[in-house]
């Protein structure tokens, strides 16, 4: 009964947090009525564009394994041996259950540590420029620059396009969102990035086949 009450309490708290988050986003969207951002997607080049993200995810997986293994593997081996010893004694049912719970909790904690390390590395990689959304901007260097009319007067001797002051807050917000999404993808591993690519290409392949069948 106590566990049911705690579960309902946690569920209610989670629901209120989600509603509060949605409310904040709605208010921000109303206060900051930004224009949409042009995204250009060519399904033929999606795997190539996301290849650096997948490669970085592979590097992060290996780096996390190198950091976690020396620290957590000895304890995991000990827990596994204790579980094996408990299974060899059929009379000690409670001992088997305790050993299994202990081993499961240890592995769960190891996965949480690994995800935390991967997320930190993913944030670092995304901050330096390995991102998921930015490569799909119609013009990564031009979406947040000043209009062409003012570029001629403000470009300066370097010839670089100046940042549009009106777009600066939106560009900053976009970068933050892109960094967060990219970090989560990288923390999820190369398989997660690969699943995104596979789902995307499969969607367009199916649409292409349906269009060809319809035209025939």
C-alpha positions in Angstrom: 0.0 0.0 0.0 2.8 2.4 0.9 4.6 1.7 -2.4 1.3 2.4 -4.3 1.0 5.7 -2.5 4.6 6.7 -3.3 4.1 5.7 -7.0 1.0 7.8 -7.3 2.8 10.7 -5.6 5.7 10.4 -8.0 3.4 10.2 -11.0 1.5 13.3 -9.9 4.7 15.2 -9.3 6.0 14.2 -12.7 2.7 15.3 -14.3 2.8 18.7 -12.6 6.5 19.2 -13.7 5.6 18.4 -17.3 2.7 20.9 -17.2 4.8 23.5 -15.7 7.5 23.0 -18.3 4.9 23.3 -21.1 3.5 26.4 -19.6 6.9 28.1 -19.5 7.6 27.1 -23.1 4.2 28.6 -24.2 4.9 31.8 -22.4 8.3 32.1 -23.9 6.9 31.4 -27.4 4.4 34.2 -26.9 6.9 36.7 -25.5 9.5 35.8 -28.2 7.5 35.4 -31.5 10.6 34.4 -33.5 10.4 33.5 -37.2 10.8 29.9 -38.3 14.2 28.6 -39.2 14.7 27.2 -42.7 15.8 23.6 -42.7 17.1 22.0 -45.8 17.1 18.2 -45.9 18.4 16.0 -48.7 17.7 12.4 -47.9 20.6 11.3 -50.1 23.1 13.2 -47.9 21.6 12.6 -44.5 24.0 9.6 -43.7 27.0 11.7 -44.7 25.9 14.8 -42.7 25.3 12.7 -39.6 28.5 10.6 -40.0 30.6 12.9 -37.8 27.9 12.6 -35.1 28.0 8.8 -35.3 31.8 8.6 -35.3 31.9 10.9 -32.2 29.3 8.7 -30.5 31.6 5.7 -31.1 34.6 7.5 -29.7 32.5 8.5 -26.6 31.3 4.9 -26.1 34.9 3.7 -26.1 36.1 6.5 -23.8 33.3 5.8 -21.3 34.2 2.1 -21.4 37.8 2.9 -20.7 36.8 5.1 -17.7 34.2 2.8 -16.3 35.7 -0.6 -16.7 38.7 -0.3 -14.3 36.4 1.2 -11.7 33.3 -0.9 -11.8 34.2 -4.2 -13.4 36.0 -5.7 -10.3 32.8 -5.0 -8.2 30.6 -6.5 -11.0 32.8 -9.6 -11.1 32.5 -10.0 -7.3 28.7 -9.6 -7.4 28.5 -12.1 -10.2 30.6 -14.6 -8.2 28.4 -14.1 -5.1 25.3 -14.8 -7.2 26.9 -17.9 -8.7 27.8 -19.2 -5.3 24.2 -18.5 -4.1 22.8 -20.5 -7.0 24.9 -23.4 -6.1 23.1 -23.7 -2.8 19.5 -24.6 -3.7 18.5 -24.4 0.0 19.4 -20.8 0.3 16.6 -19.2 -1.7 16.7 -15.9 0.2 20.4 -15.7 -0.3 19.9 -16.2 -4.1 17.3 -13.5 -4.2 19.4 -11.0 -2.2 22.5 -11.8 -4.4 20.4 -11.2 -7.6 19.0 -7.9 -6.3 22.5 -6.8 -5.3 24.0 -7.7 -8.6 21.1 -6.0 -10.5 21.3 -2.8 -8.5 25.1 -2.7 -9.0 24.7 -3.0 -12.8 22.0 -0.4 -12.8 24.2 2.1 -10.9 27.1 1.3 -13.4 24.8 2.2 -16.3 23.8 5.5 -14.7 27.5 6.3 -14.1 28.3 5.5 -17.8 25.4 7.6 -19.0 26.6 10.6 -16.9 30.1 10.3 -18.3 28.7 9.9 -21.8 26.4 13.0 -21.4 29.3 15.1 -20.2 31.4 14.1 -23.1 28.5 14.6 -25.5 27.9 18.1 -24.1 31.6 18.9 -24.6 31.5 17.6 -28.2 28.4 19.5 -29.0 29.7 22.7 -27.5 32.8 22.6 -29.8 30.5 22.2 -32.9 29.6 18.5 -33.5 25.9 19.0 -33.7 22.8 17.4 -35.1 20.6 20.3 -36.3 23.1 23.0 -37.4 24.3 21.1 -40.5 20.7 21.0 -41.8 20.2 24.8 -41.8 19.5 26.1 -45.3 22.5 28.4 -44.8 24.4 27.6 -41.6 26.4 30.8 -41.9 23.6 33.0 -43.2 20.5 32.2 -41.3 21.4 34.5 -38.5 23.3 37.3 -40.3 22.2 40.8 -41.0 20.0 41.5 -44.1 21.8 42.0 -47.4 21.0 45.7 -47.4 23.0 46.3 -44.3 25.8 43.8 -45.0 27.5 46.0 -47.5 27.9 48.8 -44.9 28.8 46.6 -42.0 30.8 43.7 -43.4 34.1 45.4 -42.7 37.5 44.7 -44.2 37.4 41.1 -43.3 34.5 40.5 -45.6 32.7 38.3 -43.0 28.9 38.7 -42.8 27.9 40.5 -39.5 25.5 38.9 -37.1 22.0 40.3 -37.1 21.4 41.9 -33.7 17.7 41.1 -34.0 18.5 37.5 -34.5 21.1 37.1 -31.8 18.7 35.9 -29.1 17.2 33.3 -31.4 20.6 32.1 -32.6 21.7 31.7 -29.0 18.5 29.8 -28.1 18.9 27.6 -31.2 22.5 26.8 -30.3 21.4 25.8 -26.8 18.7 23.5 -28.1 21.0 22.0 -30.7 23.7 21.4 -28.1 21.2 19.7 -25.7 19.7 17.5 -28.4 23.1 16.6 -29.9 24.5 15.8 -26.4 21.6 13.4 -25.7 22.1 11.7 -29.1 25.8 11.3 -28.5 25.2 10.0 -25.0 22.8 7.4 -26.4 25.6 5.9 -28.4 26.3 5.2 -32.1 23.3 2.8 -32.3 21.0 5.7 -31.4 22.4 7.9 -34.1 22.2 5.0 -36.6 18.6 4.3 -35.7 17.8 8.0 -36.5 19.5 7.7 -39.9 17.8 4.4 -40.6 14.4 5.6 -39.7 14.9 8.8 -41.8 16.1 7.0 -44.9 13.4 4.3 -44.6 10.7 6.9 -44.4 11.9 8.6 -47.6 12.4 5.3 -49.4 8.9 4.2 -48.6 7.5 7.5 -49.8 9.5 7.3 -53.0 8.2 3.8 -53.6 4.7 4.8 -53.0 5.0 7.8 -55.3 6.4 5.6 -58.0 3.6 3.0 -57.6 1.0 5.8 -57.7 2.5 7.3 -60.9 2.4 3.9 -62.6 
